[in-house]
């Protein structure tokens, strides 16, 4: 019997990538909550698994060669799980190349830019003292809009991001894209992205992954201690 994968998680767009993947792939897992507002990501036992003090992370007790393996970085986890199960990577090498390109696009572009948009539009102005920085707000709002334009154009000719098949690239992008309103974006000029968001959001595996520990998801604008932990972290 396959041992459950240990999932180190908090309900954020990066965490959702892996909870969605595990649900979509039908893999058993055991949940370990990493309360990022309380500083759990800095605990020594977690740092042994995720030395960059970021979740998500996993431990697969049935890793390569049958030995346990720990993996951090959400993109690397998605690639590992897709290879392990033979799912959501397409059917050919060309499919896999497209998946990897859009996964890297999310990891290097959309995730960081949308994350900074959230920070400067929502959290920085609510800090004590407030950091309401028009240049930073415009910079990240506009770059996020540009990236969503790229995504919309890709989806104009493709049902999903890498083609006609749902993949780990879609899983990686969906969580960030689903929060477009908080990034002060519009879908009025992005009909293909809107259609894709609706289709992906209707998938039962996506819904289950998104719902995991949803009651723990809070608003850090109202928690000064969490802001200090998240935005003035240990070095």
Secondary structure as UniProt FT lines:
FT   STRAND          5..9
FT   HELIX           13..25
FT   STRAND          29..33
FT   TURN            36..39
FT   HELIX           40..42
FT   HELIX           44..49
FT   TURN            51..52
FT   STRAND          57..60
FT   TURN            61..62
FT   HELIX           64..66
FT   STRAND          69..72
FT   HELIX           74..85
FT   HELIX           93..105
FT   HELIX           106..110
FT   HELIX           111..118
FT   HELIX           119..123
FT   HELIX           124..126
FT   HELIX           134..156
FT   TURN            161..162
FT   HELIX           168..177
FT   TURN            178..179
FT   HELIX           180..183
FT   TURN            188..189
FT   HELIX           191..201
FT   HELIX           204..211
FT   TURN            212..213
FT   HELIX           214..216
FT   HELIX           220..222
FT   HELIX           224..231
//
